[in-house]
Amino acid sequence: MALIHSAQLNPSKIDLLRAWVPGQPWVGSTDPSSLEHIDACRFDDPDGEVGIETHLLRTSGGAVLQVPLTYRGAPLAGAEAFLISTMDHSVLGERWVYDACCDPVYVRALATTIVTAGTEAALEFANPGDAREVTAHVLGSGSGEVPSIGAVNCSTVGSATTITSGTLELTVYRVVDVEAEFHGPALTGTWPGQADPVLLASLQIG
């Protein structure tokens, strides 16, 4: 379960995303100059230290972008290249915001969700009056044991980022193709206007 605080953020998440996303190579031929936030969903960090949130954004041309972020209370050693920004959180203080594809906590959470046929985390609101409905949902299609996750490497070709850790390989599709076919262990998602599950990530274990 992910605990959500009532807090002021500087910069706001959407401002951070609108500043960072247009400069990323994986946007390809999409036009990210105007980004609408569709919704976001969370994964749990079993240690309760790292916030894990995947944002879904719609471009002015109608393309849907998948942007996973992690929020940390201290810098992640060796991950300077994947730091997006710092953020002032009025409850938790300074937060370091990373491209989650290169964060081992996200990689473990994503792999676990896929192989256990899991879903997004339920939200618990520190202030119950702030409770809101989550309209973006994800589901894993695999079965089996969670693989061991150690050091991770990530690389982007086209609009997909490939993450490797030991014998595990994950592919995260940054620009969502609603027509993509998928087989084997995968993460699919739905959101308002997209009732049929679409491919968000796939997993292979060598």
Secondary structure, DSSP 8 states (H G I E B T S, - for coil): -EEE----EES-HHHHHHHHGGG-GGGTTS-TTSEEEEEEEEE--TTS--EEEEEEEEETTS-EEEEEEEEESS--TT-GGGEEEEEEETTTEEEEEEEGGG-HHHHHHHHHHHHTT-B---EEESSGGG------EEEE---S------S-EEEEETTEEEEEETTEEEEEESB--TT----SSEEEEEETTEEEEEEEEEEEE-
